[in-house]
Amino acid sequence: MPSLRYSGEVGGLKAVLDNHLSSIDDCSNQLNLAGEFMRIINLILAVFLPPLAAFLQVGISKHFFINIVLTLLGLLPGIIHAVWLVVTNHKG
């Protein structure tokens, strides 16, 4: 009958798992930084090209068309709407 003995491999497995979890955390942090960078770029676009920022934020949706109308009525309403879409992280 085989005996059950602790061979110390569990500690090695724990080290491997800790290493993988650490690399997953690093990837998660990099993705978060990329998302924040894109949000800043989208805010800059919201000021200079409001319909483009609205499109990148919500795609072809009612908010995109609302932004086009607001921008045609006056640049400031289009900017305010595009900034609002980006800041609230509104999705189409």
MARBA-3410 file (N, C-alpha, C, O; in Angstrom, 1 decimal):
92
0.8,-1.2,0.0,0.0,0.0,0.0,0.9,1.2,0.0,1.8,1.4,0.9 ~ 0.7,2.2,-1.0,1.5,3.4,-1.0,1.2,4.3,0.2,0.1,4.5,0.6 ~ 2.3,4.9,0.7,2.1,5.8,1.8,2.0,7.2,1.3,2.6,7.6,0.3 ~ 1.2,8.0,2.0,1.0,9.4,1.6,2.0,10.2,2.4,1.9,10.3,3.6 ~ 3.0,10.8,1.7,4.0,11.6,2.4,4.0,13.0,1.8,3.9,13.1,0.6
4.3,13.9,2.5,4.5,15.3,2.0,5.9,15.4,1.4,6.9,15.1,2.1 ~ 5.9,15.7,0.2,7.2,15.7,-0.5,7.8,17.1,-0.7,8.9,17.2,-1.2 ~ 7.1,18.1,-0.3,7.6,19.5,-0.5,7.2,20.1,-1.8,7.5,21.3,-2.0 ~ 6.6,19.3,-2.7,6.2,19.9,-4.0,5.1,20.9,-3.9,5.0,21.8,-4.8 ~ 4.3,20.9,-2.9,3.3,21.9,-2.7,3.8,23.3,-2.6,3.3,24.3,-3.2
5.0,23.4,-1.9,5.6,24.8,-1.8,6.1,25.2,-3.2,6.0,26.4,-3.5 ~ 6.6,24.3,-4.0,7.0,24.7,-5.4,5.9,25.1,-6.2,6.0,26.1,-7.0 ~ 4.8,24.4,-6.1,3.6,24.7,-6.8,3.0,26.1,-6.4,2.6,26.9,-7.2 ~ 3.1,26.4,-5.1,2.6,27.7,-4.6,3.5,28.8,-5.2,2.9,29.8,-5.6 ~ 4.8,28.6,-5.3,5.7,29.6,-5.9,5.3,29.8,-7.4,5.3,31.0,-7.8
5.1,28.8,-8.1,4.7,28.9,-9.5,3.4,29.6,-9.7,3.3,30.5,-10.5 ~ 2.4,29.3,-8.8,1.1,30.0,-8.9,1.3,31.5,-8.5,0.6,32.3,-9.2 ~ 2.0,31.8,-7.5,2.3,33.1,-7.1,2.9,33.9,-8.2,2.6,35.1,-8.5 ~ 3.9,33.3,-8.9,4.5,33.9,-10.1,3.5,34.3,-11.2,3.5,35.3,-11.7 ~ 2.6,33.3,-11.5,1.6,33.5,-12.5,0.6,34.6,-12.1,0.3,35.4,-13.0
0.2,34.6,-10.9,-0.7,35.6,-10.4,-0.1,37.0,-10.5,-0.8,37.9,-10.8 ~ 1.2,37.0,-10.2,1.9,38.3,-10.2,1.9,38.8,-11.7,1.7,40.0,-11.9 ~ 2.2,37.9,-12.6,2.2,38.4,-14.0,0.8,38.8,-14.5,0.7,39.7,-15.4 ~ -0.2,38.1,-14.0,-1.6,38.5,-14.4,-1.9,39.9,-13.8,-2.5,40.7,-14.5 ~ -1.5,40.2,-12.6,-1.7,41.5,-12.0,-0.9,42.6,-12.9,-1.5,43.6,-13.1
0.3,42.3,-13.3,1.0,43.2,-14.1,0.3,43.5,-15.5,0.2,44.6,-15.9 ~ -0.3,42.5,-16.1,-1.0,42.6,-17.3,-2.3,43.5,-17.1,-2.6,44.3,-17.9 ~ -2.9,43.2,-16.0,-4.1,44.0,-15.6,-3.8,45.4,-15.4,-4.5,46.3,-15.9 ~ -2.7,45.7,-14.7,-2.3,47.1,-14.5,-1.9,47.8,-15.9,-2.3,49.0,-16.1 ~ -1.3,47.1,-16.8,-1.0,47.7,-18.1,-2.2,47.9,-18.9,-2.3,49.0,-19.5
-3.2,47.0,-18.8,-4.5,47.3,-19.5,-5.2,48.5,-18.9,-5.8,49.3,-19.7 ~ -5.2,48.6,-17.6,-5.8,49.8,-17.0,-5.1,51.1,-17.4,-5.8,52.1,-17.7 ~ -3.8,51.1,-17.5,-3.1,52.3,-18.0,-3.4,52.6,-19.4,-3.6,53.8,-19.8 ~ -3.6,51.6,-20.2,-3.9,51.8,-21.6,-5.3,52.4,-21.7,-5.6,53.3,-22.6 ~ -6.3,51.9,-20.9,-7.6,52.4,-20.9,-7.7,53.9,-20.4,-8.4,54.7,-21.0
-6.9,54.2,-19.5,-6.8,55.6,-19.0,-6.2,56.5,-20.1,-6.6,57.6,-20.3 ~ -5.2,56.0,-20.8,-4.6,56.8,-21.9,-5.6,57.1,-23.0,-5.7,58.2,-23.4 ~ -6.4,56.1,-23.3,-7.4,56.2,-24.4,-8.5,57.2,-23.9,-9.0,58.0,-24.7 ~ -8.8,57.2,-22.6,-9.8,58.1,-22.1,-9.3,59.6,-22.2,-10.1,60.5,-22.5 ~ -8.0,59.8,-21.9,-7.4,61.1,-22.0,-7.4,61.6,-23.5,-7.8,62.7,-23.8
-7.1,60.7,-24.4,-7.1,61.0,-25.8,-8.5,61.3,-26.3,-8.7,62.3,-27.1 ~ -9.5,60.6,-25.8,-10.9,60.8,-26.1,-11.4,62.2,-25.6,-12.2,62.8,-26.3 ~ -10.9,62.5,-24.4,-11.2,63.9,-23.9,-10.7,65.0,-24.7,-11.3,66.0,-25.0 ~ -9.4,64.8,-25.2,-8.8,65.8,-26.1,-9.6,65.9,-27.4,-9.9,67.0,-27.9 ~ -10.0,64.8,-27.9,-10.8,64.7,-29.2,-12.2,65.4,-28.9,-12.7,66.0,-29.8
-12.7,65.2,-27.7,-14.0,65.8,-27.4,-14.0,67.3,-27.5,-15.0,67.9,-27.9 ~ -12.9,67.9,-27.3,-12.8,69.4,-27.3,-12.6,69.8,-28.8,-13.2,70.8,-29.2 ~ -11.8,69.1,-29.5,-11.4,69.5,-30.9,-12.3,68.9,-32.0,-12.6,69.6,-33.0 ~ -12.7,67.7,-31.8,-13.6,67.0,-32.8,-14.7,66.2,-32.1,-14.6,65.0,-32.0 ~ -15.7,67.0,-31.6,-16.7,66.3,-30.7,-17.4,65.1,-31.4,-17.6,64.1,-30.7
-17.8,65.2,-32.7,-18.5,64.0,-33.2,-17.6,62.7,-33.3,-18.0,61.6,-33.1 ~ -16.3,63.0,-33.5,-15.3,61.8,-33.6,-15.2,61.2,-32.2,-15.2,60.0,-32.0 ~ -15.1,62.1,-31.2,-15.0,61.5,-29.8,-16.3,60.8,-29.4,-16.3,59.8,-28.8 ~ -17.5,61.3,-29.8,-18.7,60.7,-29.5,-18.8,59.3,-30.2,-19.2,58.3,-29.7 ~ -18.3,59.3,-31.5,-18.3,58.0,-32.2,-17.4,57.0,-31.6,-17.8,55.8,-31.4
-16.2,57.4,-31.2,-15.3,56.5,-30.5,-15.8,56.0,-29.2,-15.5,54.9,-28.7 ~ -16.6,56.8,-28.5,-17.2,56.4,-27.2,-18.4,55.5,-27.3,-18.5,54.5,-26.6 ~ -19.3,55.9,-28.2,-20.6,55.2,-28.2,-20.9,54.5,-29.6,-21.9,53.7,-29.7 ~ -20.1,54.7,-30.6,-20.3,54.1,-31.9,-21.5,54.8,-32.6,-21.8,55.9,-32.3 ~ -22.0,54.1,-33.6,-23.2,54.6,-34.3,-24.4,54.4,-33.4,-25.0,53.3,-33.4
-24.8,55.4,-32.7,-26.0,55.3,-31.8,-26.7,56.6,-31.8,-26.2,57.6,-32.5 ~ -27.7,56.7,-31.0,-28.5,58.0,-31.0,-27.6,59.1,-30.4,-27.7,60.3,-30.9 ~ -26.7,58.8,-29.5,-25.8,59.9,-29.0,-24.9,60.4,-30.0,-24.5,61.6,-30.0 ~ -24.4,59.6,-30.9,-23.6,60.1,-32.0,-24.3,61.1,-32.9,-23.8,62.1,-33.2 ~ -25.5,60.8,-33.2,-26.3,61.7,-34.1,-26.7,62.9,-33.3,-26.8,64.0,-33.9
-27.0,62.8,-32.0,-27.3,63.9,-31.2,-26.1,64.9,-31.2,-26.3,66.1,-31.2 ~ -24.9,64.3,-31.0,-23.7,65.1,-31.0,-23.5,65.8,-32.3,-23.1,67.0,-32.3 ~ -23.8,65.2,-33.4,-23.6,65.9,-34.7,-24.6,67.1,-34.8,-24.2,68.1,-35.2 ~ -25.8,66.9,-34.4,-26.8,68.0,-34.4,-26.4,69.1,-33.5,-26.4,70.3,-33.9 ~ -25.9,68.7,-32.3,-25.5,69.8,-31.3,-24.3,70.5,-31.9,-24.2,71.7,-31.7
-23.4,69.8,-32.5,-22.2,70.5,-33.1,-22.5,71.4,-34.2,-21.9,72.5,-34.4 ~ -23.5,71.0,-35.0,-23.9,71.9,-36.1,-24.7,73.1,-35.6,-24.6,74.2,-36.2 ~ -25.4,73.0,-34.5,-26.1,74.1,-33.9,-25.1,75.1,-33.2,-25.4,76.3,-33.2 ~ -24.0,74.6,-32.8,-23.0,75.4,-32.2,-21.9,74.5,-31.6,-22.2,73.4,-31.1 ~ -20.7,74.9,-31.8,-19.6,74.0,-31.3,-19.6,73.7,-29.9,-19.3,72.6,-29.5
-19.9,74.7,-29.0,-19.9,74.5,-27.6,-20.9,73.4,-27.1,-20.5,72.6,-26.3 ~ -22.1,73.4,-27.6,-23.0,72.3,-27.1,-22.5,70.9,-27.5,-22.6,69.9,-26.8 ~ -21.9,70.8,-28.7,-21.3,69.5,-29.1,-20.1,69.1,-28.3,-20.0,67.9,-27.9 ~ -19.3,70.1,-27.9,-18.2,69.8,-27.0,-18.7,69.4,-25.6,-18.2,68.4,-25.1 ~ -19.6,70.1,-25.1,-20.2,69.7,-23.8,-20.8,68.3,-23.8,-20.5,67.5,-22.9
-21.5,68.0,-24.8,-22.1,66.6,-24.9,-21.0,65.6,-25.1,-21.1,64.5,-24.4 ~ -20.0,65.8,-25.9,-19.0,64.8,-26.1,-18.2,64.6,-24.8,-17.8,63.5,-24.5 ~ -17.9,65.7,-24.1,-17.1,65.6,-22.8,-18.0,64.8,-21.8,-17.5,63.9,-21.1 ~ -19.3,65.1,-21.8,-20.2,64.3,-20.9,-20.2,62.8,-21.2,-20.2,62.0,-20.3 ~ -20.2,62.5,-22.5,-20.2,61.1,-22.9,-18.9,60.4,-22.4,-18.9,59.3,-21.9
-17.8,61.1,-22.5,-16.5,60.5,-22.1,-16.3,60.4,-20.6,-15.9,59.4,-20.1 ~ -16.7,61.5,-19.9,-16.5,61.5,-18.5,-17.4,60.5,-17.8,-17.0,59.8,-16.8 ~ -18.7,60.3,-18.3,-19.6,59.4,-17.6,-19.3,57.9,-18.2,-20.0,57.0,-17.7 ~ -18.4,57.8,-19.1,-18.0,56.5,-19.7,-19.3,55.8,-20.3,-19.5,54.6,-20.1 ~ -20.0,56.6,-21.0,-21.3,56.2,-21.6,-21.0,55.2,-22.7,-20.1,55.6,-23.6
-21.6,54.1,-22.8,-21.4,53.2,-23.9,-22.7,53.1,-24.7,-23.8,53.2,-24.2 ~ -22.5,52.9,-26.0,-23.6,52.8,-26.9,-24.3,51.5,-26.8,-25.3,51.3,-27.5
END
